[in-house]
Amino acid sequence: MLWPMLAIALGFLGLAVLGVLAVKVFLEVQRLGTQVADTSLRINRAAENLERAAEDLARTGETLR
């Protein structure tokens, strides 16, 4: 009777550990998703700034002709 109870207890503990790890992974994935979204916004802003600078440079080059 001891061994089946021990096996059930260890199985429950194993599931509890897997549950805790799953919650940790979920939270880290959420944090990573937030960072990716923030970085994407920064890249888009930088691309817009680059486009504006290129337009200004093109206008300057046209006036020098």
C-alpha positions as CSV (number, residue, x, y, z in Angstrom):
1,M,0.0,0.0,0.0
2,L,3.0,2.3,0.6
3,W,4.3,2.1,-3.0
4,P,1.1,3.0,-4.8
5,M,0.6,6.0,-2.5
6,L,4.1,7.1,-3.0
7,A,3.7,6.8,-6.8
8,I,0.5,8.9,-6.7
9,A,2.2,11.5,-4.5
10,L,5.3,11.7,-6.8
11,G,3.0,11.9,-9.9
12,F,1.1,14.8,-8.3
13,L,4.3,16.6,-7.4
14,G,5.6,16.1,-11.0
15,L,2.4,17.6,-12.4
16,A,2.7,20.5,-9.9
17,V,6.3,21.2,-11.0
18,L,5.3,21.1,-14.7
19,G,2.4,23.5,-13.9
20,V,4.7,26.0,-12.2
21,L,7.2,25.7,-15.1
22,A,4.4,26.2,-17.6
23,V,3.3,29.4,-15.8
24,K,6.9,30.7,-15.9
25,V,7.2,30.0,-19.6
26,F,3.9,31.7,-20.3
27,L,5.0,34.8,-18.4
28,E,8.4,34.9,-20.2
29,V,6.7,34.5,-23.6
30,Q,4.4,37.4,-22.8
31,R,7.3,39.6,-21.7
32,L,9.2,38.6,-24.9
33,G,6.1,39.5,-27.0
34,T,5.9,42.9,-25.4
35,Q,9.6,43.5,-26.1
36,V,9.2,42.4,-29.7
37,A,6.3,44.8,-30.1
38,D,8.2,47.7,-28.6
39,T,11.2,47.0,-30.8
40,S,9.0,46.8,-33.9
41,L,7.6,50.2,-33.1
42,R,11.1,51.6,-32.7
43,I,12.2,50.1,-36.0
44,N,9.2,51.6,-37.7
45,R,9.9,55.1,-36.3
46,A,13.6,54.8,-37.3
47,A,12.5,53.8,-40.9
48,E,10.2,56.8,-41.1
49,N,13.0,59.1,-39.9
50,L,15.3,57.6,-42.5
51,E,12.7,58.1,-45.2
52,R,12.3,61.8,-44.2
53,A,16.0,62.3,-44.1
54,A,16.4,60.7,-47.6
55,E,13.6,63.0,-48.9
56,D,15.4,66.1,-47.5
57,L,18.7,64.9,-49.0
58,A,17.1,64.3,-52.4
59,R,15.6,67.8,-52.3
60,T,18.9,69.3,-51.4
61,G,20.6,67.4,-54.2
62,E,18.0,68.7,-56.7
63,T,18.5,72.3,-55.7
64,L,22.2,72.0,-56.2
65,R,21.8,71.0,-59.9
